[in-house]
Every structure is written in structure tokens, then in C-alpha cells.
Amino acid sequence: MEEQTNLEVIMELIIYGGDAKSNAMEAIQAAKAGDFESAKAKISAAEASLVKAHHSQTGMLTEEAKGNKSEISLLMVHGQDHLMTSMAFTDLAKEIVDVYKRIDEK
């Protein structure tokens, strides 16, 4: 994998991960305000961003499986960390939205 391509993939992990986390946070805020349709849409947007990030990550993993090793840099570690944190945050946001919805129904 070329360095520029590697950098592009890392930046996609950071960008899509950031988009996912932002949408997940907005979903929580919408649910807190009682706007569950918006919360659902924001969770869907977060999940779509995570899918894009996974596609980028899968490309990098495929290249490594082919024997095209990538240099591990601090930026790559940051991108992977950003993605994993966003995944966990999105999962947690789904649970928080569900809690707000249950409270609203009572």
C-alpha cells in the first residue's frame, strides 16, 4: 500500500469515525428532547458512517493479508482508536436513546 493511499485510509477512519460519534451524540440530545424520530435518523447516520469506515479499514486489512505491510504510525493508531471509540459510543447512544424512549412512554 502506498503511503498516500495509507494516509487517505487513515484519514477516512478519523473522518467517518468522527461523523459517527457526532451523529450518535446528536441522537442522544434528540432523544433527551423527546424527538425520537430525529434520534433514530441520527443513529442511522452514525451507523452509515461506521460502515464507510469499516470499508476503509477492510481495504487496509486486505492489503496486509496480501503481504503489503503498512508502517504503523501514531496517526494510524489514532485512526483505529478513533474508529473503535466511535463504535462503542454509537452502541452506547442506542442504549441511551432506548432509555429515554422508555422513560417517555411512562
C-alpha positions in Angstrom: 0.0 0.0 0.0 1.4 3.4 -1.0 2.0 6.0 1.7 -0.5 8.4 0.3 -3.2 5.7 0.0 -2.4 4.6 3.5 -2.8 8.2 4.7 -6.1 8.6 2.9 -7.4 5.4 4.5 -6.3 6.6 8.0 -8.0 10.0 7.4 -11.2 8.2 6.3 -11.1 6.3 9.6 -10.8 9.5 11.5 -13.4 11.4 9.4 -16.1 8.7 9.3 -15.4 7.8 13.0 -15.9 11.5 13.9 -19.1 11.7 11.9 -20.4 8.6 13.6 -19.6 10.0 17.1 -21.2 13.4 16.3 -24.4 11.8 15.0 -24.6 9.5 18.0 -24.3 12.4 20.3 -26.9 14.3 18.4 -29.2 11.2 18.7 -28.8 11.3 22.5 -29.6 15.0 22.5 -32.7 14.5 20.3 -33.9 11.7 22.5 -33.4 13.8 25.6 -35.7 16.4 23.9 -38.3 13.8 23.1 -37.6 13.8 19.4 -37.3 10.1 18.8 -37.7 10.2 15.0 -34.7 12.5 14.8 -32.8 10.3 17.2 -33.5 7.3 15.0 -32.3 9.1 11.9 -29.1 10.2 13.7 -28.3 6.7 14.8 -28.9 5.5 11.2 -26.5 8.2 10.0 -23.9 7.1 12.6 -24.2 3.5 11.5 -23.8 4.5 7.9 -20.5 6.4 8.7 -19.3 3.4 10.6 -19.9 1.2 7.6 -17.9 3.6 5.4 -15.1 3.5 8.0 -15.2 -0.3 8.1 -14.9 -0.4 4.3 -11.7 1.7 4.5 -10.4 -0.5 7.3 -11.2 -3.7 5.4 -9.2 -2.4 2.4 -6.2 -1.8 4.6 -6.5 -5.3 6.2 -6.9 -6.9 2.8 -3.7 -5.3 1.6 -1.8 -6.5 4.6 -3.2 -10.1 4.1 -1.7 -9.9 0.6 1.7 -9.2 2.1 1.6 -5.5 1.5 2.5 -4.4 5.1 1.8 -0.9 6.2 4.1 1.1 8.5 2.4 1.5 11.9 2.4 5.2 12.7 0.9 7.2 15.6 -1.6 8.5 13.1 -2.7 5.0 12.2 -3.1 4.1 15.8 -5.1 7.3 16.3 -7.4 6.4 13.4 -8.0 2.9 14.7 -8.6 4.2 18.2 -11.0 6.9 16.9 -13.0 4.3 15.0 -13.2 1.9 17.9 -14.3 4.7 20.3 -16.9 5.8 17.8 -18.3 2.2 17.5 -18.5 1.9 21.3 -20.1 5.4 21.6 -22.7 4.6 18.9 -23.6 1.4 20.7 -24.0 3.3 24.0 -26.0 6.0 22.3 -28.5 3.4 21.1 -29.0 2.2 24.7 -29.4 5.8 26.0 -31.9 6.6 23.3 -33.8 3.5 24.3 -33.8 4.5 28.0 -35.1 8.0 27.1 -37.8 6.4 25.0 -38.9 4.1 27.8 -39.0 7.0 30.3 -41.1 9.0 27.8 -43.6 6.1 27.4 -44.3 6.0 31.2 
